[in-house]
Every structure is written in structure tokens, then in C-alpha cells.
Amino acid sequence: MGNLVRYEERITHLRSDERDESTGPDMKESLSKAQAARLMERLRAANAGVAERYPGDSERRRPIHTVYGGAHLFRAETPRKMGQVALRALRTYAPTFLDLAHAMELPGHEGLPRGEAEAARLRSVLSESAERAREEHPAAWLAETVYRRVEEKLTREPVEDFRIDFEDGFGNRPDAEEDAEAERCASEVARGLREGALPPFLGIRIKPLNEERKERAVRTLDRFVTHLCAETGGRLPEPFVVTLPKVTHPEHVAVLADLLEALEARLGLAPQSLRLELMVETPQSILDGEGRSPLPAFVTAARGRCVAAHFGVYDYTASLNITAAHQSMTHPACDFARHAMQVALAGTGLWLSDGATNVLPVAPHRARPLTEAQARENREAVHRAWRINAAHIRHSLRHAWYQGWDLHPAQLPVRYATVFAFFLEGFEAAAVRLRNFIEKAAQATLVGDVFDDAATGQALLNYFLLAVNCGAVTEAETARTGLTLEEIRTRSFYRILEGRRRAANASHPAT
């Protein structure tokens, strides 16, 4: 009944406008200016509300993984040492790019030879002409390029995002011990800031704010941030996030937002300098008691502080009574939860992160020297874990989840190799599509058997920015798209076309 009354009120408004203003003798338009203005104002308010709630992807760089490590193990040099261990694992179990291609079953690996001599010969052929190698030996070119860029990444920036974990990776310990570890970890972060040893992204995961652990969670966060600011004079890693696990109610997020605001005020930090991210690990985070998604309410409760939502595969599947033997990254229940998260958070600008593969690439034989049989068993065990990990990462990437968790240094080569291969495989076709789209601007373009539209063009922009940021594609290679890197980083076709239009007008001013 209420909707009918409001409808009748709007009709009355429009009819009163008709009496207020005539459209004139030509009668080319039936609406009066007042009527049109009133309708436009309603649309302006609605559109502004949508734009505020769904601002789209951020222009900030995003990590492609998050490494979770127990707080008791964290040191300022931990990310660097993880890189050293990762490189050692790569060179031990995949000493050549052919070894890695076969171990991870990269595209086209079936047709590649094996052995160090063949790897050396192919490297010589590939080095003669990169363009010809890409066309004539695509599988070898892909494998060699991926291997080379993984080595470079593990040397330069082995960890993109690290989370100092006071939850599952730390466990339940006496209060005095957790207090001491919170302060010690803060001191290590302060040292990492001074020495430039921290990864680009850093944060801590506290315990959940459920009834059993809420006081411990708040106390750890308070001690960590207070001690860190005392040692650094109020300087924080940028960005710095607090991960909140097992969120089941908007009040969990609201209380954390209040706590972060209080810490900023007490410690003299800039507003919003402490950010948060959510962990979706329970069915109650996917559907509430009334059958609605609670995720938008969680984000609203964060009051602008929420930057990401991470999916916890194993807690989620356990809460559905899925037995351990069937708990997996690719379980259909996980795909349902991921899709629900994507739909609920699309356009909000939040980063989505998938979980971790819990099959670790750990060699069964440690004693030295190894027998030939033991060395073979070690290699087969690590390769088997790598293939599982690679399949899980590729599954995530196909579903547009470009970030995931890593738990062990030997998983890092697989993370980067899989992501780099994913972007490089489709690079040429994507570059042609993007270049054609830009050249024809708003006109639809048919390239091969794929029809491009504006939404596709926007997705291609995001594709190249992700590829460049993670190191899969070099800045020089983006020239194939017909765009500059600065244009790609705008993430906006409107701004790209406007910029080119202005440049064209400046070069050919109207006479």
C-alpha cells in the first residue's frame, strides 16, 4: 500500500509541474523543464549512492599472495630468508626450466625434452631471437621465460604480503607468553622498517572476537600497535592491516573499527592508517539467519577501513561437516562460497583472497648424504605437491581470484610460476584485443571469434595491470597494447579516451 501511495504522490507532482510550465507551441517534447529536472535529480541521487557503495577497483597495487607465519617464528629478515629457501628448493628440485615445466605440467610440457644438455641447447636457441622463439617454440619460450622471471622475483621480492599470525599459526598460549611475543614481533617490525627489510604489504592476524577469545584478541592488538609506535615514533608500515578471523556478526567488525580508531587517537596516528580485512570461514559469513549475505553489512560496519576479504577453505569446509579426506581448495562447497563472496563484494574495491594448499612440498628424507633412491623419492614428493598447488592456484585464477595464501617457502616458486604462466599464455591475444579496442574506441570490434565490448576492454585493462604488478609481464612488453603504462594504471577507459581526445585536439586545434 505504501508503494502505491508514493507512486500516486509522484504522479501528482508531475501533473502539478505540467500546470506550472507549458512546453510551448511546438510540442516537440511533452515534459516540462521542471518535470525533467525533478526526474534527473532523483537519478542523480540514486547514481551517487551506487557510485559511493561500488567505487570499483582501487588503483593501488595489490599482492598476488599472502604468506601466513606463526608470530613466534617472525623476524625482520623472515621474508628474505623465505626467498633464500624458495630459491634453494627451486634449484634443487627443478634445476632447469625444463624440469620446472614437467614438474608443474606447464602448458605444452608434453612436447618438451628433458635433461640439462637439452635445456642448455634450447636456451641458446631461445636467446637468438625472442620474437622468433615465441612463435616457433612457444612451450619452450613460456617455460624458460617463467623460470627466469621466477628466479628474479625470488631474488628481488620473494614475499609480497606477510601476515604475522597470532591465531591458528600461533595457537593458544599463556597470556604472559602472547604478551611477550606481541611486543617482540612489534620490535622486529620496527627493525624491519629501519633496515628496509619488510615486504610491500604487512599485517597481523589476531584471534577471533568470539566470546572465548575476544579479550585476548584485543589485548594482543593493543600491545602490538602500542609497542610498535613507541619504537618507531608513530611510524607504521604502509599499508598495515589487521586480519579478523571467523567473522560471524557485523558487530565483530564494528568493534574492531572502534578499537582501531581509538588506537589512532591515543597514539597520534593519522585517521584510517590502521586498516582491516575480513576472513570468511563460516557459513554464517555467507548467509545470515534470514538467508541474506551479511558481507555488505560487514563492510559497512568497517566504516571505510576494510580492504580485503580472505576465504578460509579448511575452517569453512569443516563447519559444513566435510570430512578431512575431502577438504580441498577445489571442493564444490568452496566454489559456492567464493561465488557468493564475488557477487556480494563486486564493485566495492575490496580485494578477494583465496585460501592455501595444505599439501606442503616437503621432502621425506632429510639425512645427508642421500642415496639415489632417497633423492628420487624427495624429488617425486616435492613435484607431486607442486602439481597439486599449481592446480589449485590455476583453479583460483580461472575464477578471477588473483590472490591466495602460501604457508611454506617451497610453495613460492609454484605461486609465481603459475601466475606468471597464466598471464603470459594469453598475453599476445589480450594485447591485440586491447589495442584494437582502443583504436576503435567506442566501436565494437571482432577479433578472431571473440566479440569485444566495453566490459571486456575494462577487464583487459585490469588483466595487464595485474600482470605488470606481479612481475609476469615487463613494462616494456605492455607497449604491445598500444597504451602507455600510465594509461593502463588509470584503470579507466573513459580517462584514457578523454586524455587522447585532449591530446588530439591540442595537436590539431580547430581553425
C-alpha positions in Angstrom: 0.0 0.0 0.0 2.9 2.4 0.9 4.4 2.0 -2.6 1.0 2.8 -4.2 0.7 6.0 -2.1 4.3 7.1 -3.1 3.5 6.3 -6.8 0.4 8.5 -6.6 2.3 11.3 -4.9 4.9 11.2 -7.8 2.2 11.3 -10.4 0.6 14.3 -8.6 4.0 16.1 -8.6 4.4 15.5 -12.3 0.9 16.8 -13.1 1.4 19.9 -10.9 4.6 20.5 -12.9 2.5 20.3 -16.1 0.3 23.1 -14.8 3.3 25.2 -13.7 5.1 25.2 -17.1 4.0 24.8 -20.7 6.2 23.0 -23.2 5.4 25.6 -25.8 3.5 25.6 -29.0 5.9 23.3 -30.9 5.0 20.3 -28.6 8.3 18.6 -29.6 8.7 17.5 -26.0 6.0 16.6 -23.6 7.8 17.0 -20.3 8.2 20.4 -18.8 11.7 21.6 -17.7 10.6 21.2 -14.0 9.4 17.7 -14.6 12.7 16.7 -16.3 14.7 18.4 -13.6 12.9 16.6 -10.9 13.5 13.2 -12.6 17.1 14.0 -13.2 17.6 14.9 -9.6 16.2 11.6 -8.5 18.5 9.8 -10.8 21.5 11.9 -9.7 20.9 10.9 -6.1 20.5 7.2 -7.0 23.5 7.1 -9.2 25.6 8.9 -6.5 24.5 6.3 -4.0 25.6 3.4 -6.3 28.9 5.1 -7.0 29.7 5.6 -3.3 28.8 2.0 -2.5 30.5 0.5 -5.5 33.5 2.6 -6.4 35.2 -0.1 -8.4 38.7 -1.4 -8.3 41.4 0.6 -6.5 44.3 2.0 -8.4 46.6 0.7 -5.7 48.9 -2.2 -6.3 47.5 -5.5 -4.9 49.5 -8.5 -3.8 49.1 -11.9 -5.5 49.6 -13.8 -2.3 49.7 -13.6 1.5 52.2 -15.7 3.5 50.9 -16.6 6.9 53.6 -17.4 9.5 53.3 -18.1 13.3 54.1 -15.0 15.3 56.6 -16.9 17.4 58.7 -17.5 14.3 58.7 -14.0 12.9 61.9 -11.9 12.5 62.6 -8.9 10.4 64.6 -11.0 8.0 62.0 -13.7 7.7 60.7 -12.6 4.2 64.3 -12.5 2.9 65.2 -15.9 4.3 62.0 -17.4 2.9 63.2 -16.2 -0.5 66.5 -18.0 0.0 64.8 -21.2 1.0 62.4 -20.9 -2.0 65.4 -20.4 -4.4 67.2 -23.4 -2.9 64.1 -25.5 -3.4 63.7 -24.4 -7.0 67.3 -25.1 -7.9 67.3 -28.4 -6.0 64.1 -29.9 -7.4 63.9 -28.0 -10.7 67.4 -27.0 -11.7 66.4 -26.2 -15.3 63.4 -24.6 -16.8 62.5 -28.0 -18.4 62.4 -29.6 -15.0 60.0 -27.0 -13.7 57.8 -27.3 -16.8 57.5 -31.0 -16.4 57.1 -30.9 -12.6 54.3 -28.3 -12.7 52.9 -29.6 -16.0 53.1 -26.2 -17.7 51.2 -25.8 -21.0 53.0 -27.7 -23.8 55.3 -29.6 -21.4 54.5 -32.9 -23.0 56.4 -31.9 -26.1 59.5 -30.6 -24.3 62.6 -32.7 -23.9 64.3 -33.4 -20.5 67.8 -33.0 -19.2 70.4 -30.3 -18.6 72.0 -30.7 -22.0 68.7 -30.1 -23.8 67.9 -27.2 -21.5 71.2 -25.5 -22.5 70.6 -26.2 -26.2 67.1 -24.7 -26.1 68.3 -21.7 -24.1 70.8 -21.0 -26.8 68.1 -21.2 -29.5 65.7 -19.0 -27.5 68.3 -16.3 -26.8 68.9 -15.7 -30.6 65.6 -14.0 -31.2 62.9 -13.6 -28.5 60.2 -12.8 -31.1 61.0 -15.8 -33.3 61.4 -18.1 -30.2 57.9 -17.1 -29.1 56.4 -18.0 -32.4 58.5 -21.2 -33.2 59.0 -22.7 -29.8 56.0 -21.4 -27.7 56.1 -24.0 -25.0 59.9 -23.7 -24.5 59.7 -19.9 -24.6 57.0 -19.9 -22.0 58.8 -22.3 -19.7 62.1 -20.5 -20.0 60.6 -17.1 -19.5 58.6 -18.2 -16.5 61.7 -19.8 -14.9 63.8 -16.7 -15.4 61.2 -14.4 -14.0 60.6 -16.6 -11.0 64.3 -16.6 -10.2 64.3 -12.8 -10.5 61.2 -12.4 -8.3 62.5 -14.7 -5.6 65.8 -12.8 -5.5 64.3 -9.3 -5.6 60.9 -9.6 -3.8 60.2 -13.1 -2.6 57.3 -12.2 -0.4 54.7 -9.6 -1.4 52.4 -9.8 1.6 53.2 -11.2 5.1 50.8 -11.8 7.9 52.2 -12.2 11.4 49.8 -14.8 12.8 48.6 -14.9 16.4 45.7 -17.2 15.5 46.0 -20.8 14.1 49.7 -20.4 13.3 50.4 -19.4 16.9 47.8 -21.3 18.9 46.6 -20.8 22.4 49.4 -20.0 24.8 49.6 -18.5 28.3 48.8 -14.8 28.4 52.3 -13.8 29.5 53.8 -15.6 26.5 51.5 -14.0 24.0 52.0 -10.6 25.6 55.8 -11.0 25.2 55.5 -12.3 21.6 53.3 -9.3 20.6 55.9 -6.9 21.9 58.8 -8.8 20.4 57.1 -9.0 17.0 56.5 -5.3 17.1 60.2 -4.7 17.8 61.0 -6.9 14.8 58.7 -4.9 12.6 60.3 -1.7 13.8 63.7 -3.1 12.9 62.5 -4.2 9.5 61.3 -0.6 8.9 64.7 0.8 9.8 66.5 -1.8 7.7 64.1 -1.7 4.7 63.6 -5.5 5.1 59.8 -5.6 5.2 57.7 -6.8 2.2 55.4 -4.3 0.4 52.4 -5.4 2.4 52.3 -6.4 6.1 49.9 -7.0 8.9 48.9 -9.2 11.8 46.1 -11.7 12.3 44.6 -11.6 15.7 42.4 -14.1 17.4 38.6 -14.0 16.7 36.3 -11.7 18.6 34.1 -14.6 19.7 33.2 -14.9 23.4 36.1 -17.2 24.3 39.0 -15.2 22.6 37.7 -11.6 22.4 39.8 -10.2 25.3 43.0 -11.9 24.1 42.5 -10.6 20.6 42.0 -7.0 21.8 45.0 -7.2 24.2 47.4 -8.6 21.5 46.4 -5.9 19.0 46.7 -3.1 21.6 50.1 -4.3 22.8 51.5 -4.8 19.3 50.5 -1.4 17.9 51.4 0.5 21.1 54.8 -1.1 21.3 55.4 -0.6 17.5 54.6 3.1 17.7 56.8 3.5 20.8 59.8 2.1 18.9 59.2 4.0 15.6 57.8 7.3 16.9 54.4 6.6 15.4 55.6 5.3 12.0 53.7 2.3 10.6 54.4 0.0 7.6 52.4 1.3 4.7 50.0 -0.3 4.2 49.4 -2.1 7.5 46.3 -4.3 8.1 44.7 -6.3 10.9 43.1 -9.5 9.8 40.0 -10.5 11.7 39.3 -14.3 11.6 35.9 -16.1 11.9 33.7 -13.1 11.5 30.0 -14.1 12.1 28.4 -10.8 13.0 28.7 -7.1 11.9 29.4 -6.2 15.5 32.7 -8.0 15.4 33.8 -5.7 12.6 32.3 -2.6 14.2 34.1 -3.2 17.5 37.4 -3.7 15.6 36.9 -0.5 13.7 36.2 1.3 17.0 39.3 -0.2 18.5 41.5 0.9 15.6 40.0 4.4 15.7 40.8 4.6 19.5 44.4 3.4 18.9 44.9 6.1 16.2 43.6 8.8 18.5 45.6 7.6 21.5 48.9 7.1 19.6 48.6 10.2 17.4 48.3 8.2 14.2 46.6 9.6 11.1 42.9 8.6 10.7 42.4 5.4 8.8 46.1 4.5 8.9 45.1 1.2 10.6 43.1 -0.9 8.1 41.4 -4.3 8.4 40.5 -7.3 6.4 37.9 -10.0 7.0 38.2 -13.7 7.0 35.2 -15.6 5.6 35.4 -19.0 7.3 31.9 -20.0 8.4 28.5 -20.5 6.6 27.2 -17.6 8.7 29.5 -15.3 6.8 27.9 -16.4 3.5 24.3 -16.5 4.5 22.8 -15.0 7.7 19.8 -16.3 9.6 17.4 -14.6 7.2 19.0 -16.0 4.1 20.8 -12.8 3.1 24.5 -12.2 2.5 26.0 -10.5 5.6 29.1 -9.4 3.8 27.8 -5.9 2.7 26.9 -5.3 6.4 30.4 -6.4 7.5 31.9 -3.9 5.0 29.6 -1.1 6.2 30.5 -1.8 9.8 34.2 -1.3 9.0 33.5 2.4 8.1 35.9 2.6 5.2 38.7 0.6 6.8 38.1 -2.8 5.1 40.4 -3.5 2.2 40.1 -7.2 1.6 38.2 -10.4 2.3 40.0 -13.7 2.6 38.4 -17.1 2.2 39.4 -19.8 4.8 39.0 -23.1 3.0 39.6 -25.6 5.8 37.6 -23.9 8.6 34.7 -23.3 6.1 34.6 -26.9 4.9 35.0 -28.2 8.5 32.0 -26.1 9.6 29.9 -27.9 6.9 31.0 -31.3 8.3 33.0 -32.2 5.2 35.5 -34.8 6.3 39.2 -34.2 6.3 39.8 -36.5 3.3 37.6 -34.3 1.1 38.6 -30.9 2.4 40.1 -29.2 -0.6 40.6 -25.9 -2.4 38.5 -27.3 -5.3 35.6 -28.7 -3.3 32.2 -27.6 -4.8 31.2 -26.1 -1.5 34.2 -23.8 -1.7 33.3 -22.7 -5.2 29.8 -21.8 -4.0 31.2 -19.7 -1.2 33.7 -18.0 -3.5 31.0 -17.1 -6.0 28.8 -15.8 -3.2 31.6 -13.6 -2.0 32.3 -12.3 -5.5 28.7 -11.4 -6.1 28.3 -9.7 -2.7 31.5 -7.7 -2.9 31.8 -7.0 -6.7 32.5 -3.3 -7.4 33.3 -2.4 -3.8 37.0 -2.2 -4.4 37.8 -5.0 -1.8 40.5 -7.5 -2.7 39.4 -11.1 -2.6 42.0 -13.7 -1.5 41.7 -17.5 -1.7 43.0 -19.9 0.8 46.0 -22.2 0.9 47.0 -25.6 -0.3 47.8 -27.7 2.8 49.8 -30.3 0.9 53.3 -28.9 1.5 56.3 -29.6 -0.8 58.4 -31.1 2.0 61.0 -33.8 1.2 60.5 -37.0 3.3 64.3 -37.7 3.6 66.4 -35.2 5.4 69.6 -37.1 6.4 72.7 -36.4 4.3 74.1 -37.9 2.2 71.1 -39.1 0.4 71.0 -42.4 -1.5 70.0 -42.2 -5.2 66.6 -43.7 -4.3 66.1 -41.2 -1.4 66.9 -38.3 -3.7 64.4 -39.6 -6.3 61.7 -40.0 -3.6 62.3 -36.5 -2.4 62.0 -35.1 -5.9 58.8 -37.0 -6.6 57.2 -35.9 -3.3 58.0 -32.2 -3.9 56.9 -32.4 -7.6 53.6 -34.1 -6.5 52.9 -31.3 -4.0 53.9 -28.7 -6.6 51.4 -30.1 -9.1 48.6 -30.0 -6.5 49.5 -26.5 -5.6 49.7 -25.3 -9.2 46.3 -26.9 -10.0 44.7 -25.1 -7.0 46.2 -21.8 -8.0 45.1 -22.1 -11.6 41.6 -23.0 -10.4 41.5 -19.8 -8.4 42.9 -17.7 -11.3 40.3 -19.1 -13.7 37.6 -17.9 -11.2 39.2 -14.4 -11.1 40.7 -14.9 -7.6 44.1 -13.4 -8.2 45.4 -13.6 -4.6 45.9 -16.7 -2.4 47.7 -17.9 0.7 51.1 -19.6 0.9 52.3 -21.4 4.0 55.8 -22.7 3.1 58.8 -21.2 1.3 58.9 -24.0 -1.2 55.3 -23.0 -2.3 56.6 -19.6 -3.5 58.2 -20.9 -6.8 54.9 -22.5 -7.6 52.9 -19.4 -6.8 54.9 -17.2 -9.1 55.4 -19.7 -11.8 51.7 -20.5 -12.1 50.6 -16.8 -12.0 53.3 -15.8 -14.5 52.4 -18.6 -16.9 48.7 -17.8 -16.6 49.3 -14.2 -17.7 51.9 -15.0 -20.3 49.8 -17.7 -22.0 47.1 -15.2 -23.1 49.4 -12.2 -23.4 49.5 -11.9 -27.2 45.8 -12.3 -27.8 44.9 -10.0 -25.0 47.3 -7.3 -26.3 45.8 -7.5 -29.8 42.3 -7.2 -28.4 43.2 -4.3 -26.2 45.0 -2.4 -29.0 42.0 -2.9 -31.4 39.6 -1.8 -28.7 41.5 1.4 -28.1 42.0 2.2 -31.8 38.3 1.8 -32.5 37.3 3.4 -29.1 33.6 3.0 -28.6 33.0 0.9 -31.7 32.6 -2.9 -31.2 35.4 -4.9 -32.6 35.6 -8.5 -33.8 39.0 -10.1 -33.2 39.1 -13.8 -34.2 35.9 -15.3 -32.9 35.6 -13.1 -29.7 33.4 -10.1 -29.8 34.7 -7.2 -27.6 32.6 -4.7 -25.7 33.4 -2.0 -23.1 33.2 -4.5 -20.2 35.8 -6.7 -22.0 38.0 -3.7 -22.5 37.9 -2.8 -18.8 38.7 -6.4 -17.9 41.7 -6.3 -20.3 43.0 -3.2 -18.6 42.8 -5.0 -15.2 44.5 -8.0 -16.7 47.6 -6.1 -17.8 47.8 -4.1 -14.6 47.8 -7.3 -12.6 50.3 -8.9 -14.9 52.7 -5.9 -14.6 52.4 -5.5 -10.9 53.2 -9.1 -10.1 56.1 -9.3 -12.5 54.6 -11.7 -15.1 54.9 -9.0 -17.8 57.5 -6.4 -18.1 56.7 -2.7 -18.5 58.3 -2.7 -22.0 56.0 -5.6 -23.1 52.9 -3.5 -22.3 53.7 -1.4 -25.4 52.1 -4.1 -27.5 48.8 -3.0 -26.2 49.1 0.4 -27.8 48.9 2.0 -24.3 51.4 3.5 -22.0 51.8 2.0 -18.6 50.5 5.3 -17.1 47.3 4.9 -19.2 46.9 1.3 -18.1 47.3 2.3 -14.5 44.3 4.7 -14.7 42.1 1.5 -14.9 39.6 3.7 -16.8 38.7 3.7 -20.5 36.9 6.9 -20.0 40.0 8.7 -18.8 42.2 7.1 -21.4 39.9 8.2 -24.3 39.5 11.6 -22.8 43.2 12.0 -22.5 43.8 11.0 -26.0 41.0 13.3 -27.2 42.5 16.2 -25.5 46.0 15.4 -26.9 44.5 15.2 -30.4 42.7 18.5 -30.0 45.9 20.1 -28.8 47.8 18.8 -31.8 45.1 19.8 -34.3 43.4 22.8 -32.9 40.2 24.0 -34.6 40.8 26.8 -37.1 
